[in-house]
Amino acid sequence: MIFVRKHDILIAAPAEAVFDYVCNPHSWPKWLAASHKIEGENQPLRLGQTFREAWQIRRGTVELHWTVTESERPSAWTCTANTDFIGPIVIRYTFADEKGQTRYTRELTNPDRPAERSQDQLQRMDEEAQVGLGNIKKQVEWRFAASHVSAYPC
């Protein structure tokens, strides 16, 4: 079965700033509760680059091996990991300008998920996503504001 879950937030920063932050997997443990350790380049990743993530789930920690399958700065970024417990996981980020701010959307897809998610799982997923999006918003807006203060001293 195909499973898709999409969440978004409006961030007061340009798409490039949001892209550069979230497309560097080393930022993930700072905003994503399930992400604990990243191995790979510490930069926004480009098409074909790979990284490993230690991911905490109810059954324990699993290691995900990700490959970037799309990288179109600053509009879209996608990565894919194959798993033996829920099939492939595809994460796609999109970035859209809305009156000088960026609408950041994170879409999670399991194209071959073996079973439906329970209502409890969906609720936890949505709650974790809202916390994560809020963390991203705070980090990116703070970094963007700080870079402009130091770039234009009074």
N, C-alpha and C positions, 0 to 999 in steps of 0.2 A: 504494500500500500504506500502511496505517496503521502508524506507528512510535510507540511510547510507552516512555519510560524514567522511572522513578520512584526517588527517593532521599530519605531522611529522616534526621533526627537529633533527639535530645532535648536541649533547651536549658534551663538553669536560670534562666529569666526568664519573666514573664507574656507571653501571646500578643500583647498590645498592643505590648510592647517589640520583639518579634521582627518583627511586622507592620510597625511604623514604620521599622525598619532595612531589611529586604529589599524593601519595596514603594516605597522611594525608590531609583530606578535609579542615582542618583549614588553609592550604596554599592557597586554591582556591580563596578566595577574594583578595589575593595579585596578582593574575595573570589572573583571569577570570572576565571580566567586569560584567557579569550577576549575579555573586555570591556575596551576600551581608553579610550573616551571617550563621555560621555553629554551630550546637549544636550536641555534641557527643564527643567521646574521641579525645584528641589532640595527635594523633600518627598515624603512618601508620596503616590502619585498616586491620584486618584479616577476613577471611571467616566467614560469618554469622553476623558480626557486623553491626550496623545500625547508621545512623546519619540523621539530618534534615538540610535542606538548604533553606534560603530565597533567592529566585531567581527572578530577575527583568526582566520582559518581557514587551512588548508594552502595554499589558492590565493591567499592574500593577505588584505587588509583589505576587508571589505564594510560597507556602511552599511545598518542595519536601521531601518525606520520602524515603531515600535510604537504600538499603541492599547490602552488599558486597557479590557477588556470586562467585567470584574467587579471590584468593590471592596466587600467586606463586612467592614469592620474589626470584630473582629480574627480572623475565621474563614477568609476566603478572598479571593484576589486572582488575577486572570488578565489576561494581555496577549497580543496577537497581532501578528505581523509577516508580511507576504507577501514571498516571495522568488522569484526566477526560477531559482534553482539547486536548491532542495529543496522548493519549494512553501511553504504556510503553516507557520509555527512558532507553537505555542501553549505558553505557559508558565503553569502554575497552581501557586500556593502555597496550602497549607492549614495551619492552626494549630489544634492540639487540646490541651486541658489534660490532663496526666497527673500527678496527685498534686502539683499546684503547679508543675510544669514544663511546657514546651511541646514537643509533637511537631511539628516543622516538616517539611513534606513539599514537595518540589519535583518537579513532574511536567512533563516535556517531551514534547510530541506534535507529530508531523509527519503530519497526516491524509492528505496526498496525496504522500507521499515517492515519488520515481520508482524507487528501487532499495533493496534491503536494505543495512543497514550490515554491514561486515565484522566478524569477531571482534576484529580489531585495533582498529577504530574503537570498538566497544563497550567494550573494555577501557580504552582511553584515556579515553572518556567517563566511565566509572565511576570511574576514578582521579582525574580532574579534579573530578568531583562530590564525592568524599570530601574532597579538599583544600578545595574551596569550602565545604562544610558545616562543616568544622572551623574555617575562617576566620570564618564567620558566628557559630558558637558562641562563639569567643573574643571577638569584637568585641561581641556582644550581652551576654554575661555580664559582661564588663568594664564596659561602659557602664551596665548595670543596677546593678551593685555600686557603681560610682562615684556614680551618682545617689542611691543610698540613703545612702551615707556623707555626702555633702554635705547631704542633706535632714535627716539626723538626727545632728548633730554631738554628740560625747561631752562 
